[in-house]
Amino acid sequence: MEQMQLERGTVMVLPDGRLDRKNAAKFLGYSPATLADWHRLGKGPRSRMVGGRRFYNIEDLRQFAGAAA
């Protein structure tokens, strides 16, 4: 498992490039609740449900962060 050091702390990235909602939120600088709301509204970065949990691909998060800047 890869760890990325950010200004906001450390996020855990799974070997296949996925982050869970908590780590994706930390990567983007938002709360997990904000990501959940965005998903419900059809906004925000793409995500996938795996084993009953929502995951985000690191490349999708980078694209989303770049587009929002």
Number of C-alpha atoms within 10 A of each C-alpha: 9 11 10 11 11 12 8 10 11 13 19 19 19 14 9 10 15 21 22 21 20 17 21 25 20 18 24 17 14 13 15 17 12 13 20 16 12 14 15 10 9 10 11 18 20 14 20 13 10 9 7 7 10 16 20 21 19 18 12 16 21 14 11 15 15 9 8 8 5
